[in-house]
């Protein structure tokens, strides 16, 4: 019995040690699990904060895209391009739905909005490139339309239309305007173009003719000296001649004509207000 009692005591001690070890491991496991829970909770909060910041930035970008779309529409009107329908600006979403679950989620919604912003940026880039090309075309077109006085500050002493000829004394058509100026005053091209005539032309005296394209031609007559040659490209405000009194004239001045499709038209509508002195 004495030996049995000792054995039982030994087994009891071993059992206590085993239970202590189990309880120790359990307690340690609980502490580790709580640490993981706390860590994951903190990470989740951090991610939620970051996600909210992303949502704010997405909203800001969406508003900027909307404002840029309005500016794009105004730009297209300015350069003469057709307007884009609103539904095109609302570039649809598609093609990536399969990577998300069918049920809506904040992440899925954020991705869709980012995708829409990306599509909007691509559309704006295409539109701006088109508008830039059109603006360049418009600038080139406008540069070839006569719009300034060929003698800045020159006084108009004879207008376009029927008048009594100053030398012959008979009624005759005056196919341009006369701008009084001192002999030697620079004469400038009223628009971009190509010189198609340079020489003497009957009663016009020394004359220059410039073809501006689109059926528009300008003439500069009674010149003292012509400073350009046939075939030369000239730009608006470039000096092409000097005022003189060659040909049939009573005093130094510039006879200036604008012709459309070969027919003379009143030059005054082709001179911007304030560019001449009447």
Secondary structure by P-SEA (a helix, b strand, c coil): caaaaaaaaaaaaaaaaaaaaaaaaaaaaaaaaaaaaaaaaaaaaaaaaaaaaaaaaaaaaaaaaaaaaaaaaaaaaaaccccccccccccccccccccccccccaaaaaaaaaaaaaaaaaaaaaaaaaaaaaaaaaaaaaaacccccccccccccccccccccccccccccccbbbbbbccccbbbbcccccccccccccccccbbbbbccccbbbbbccccccccccccccccccccbbbbbcccccccccbbbbbccccccccccccccccccc
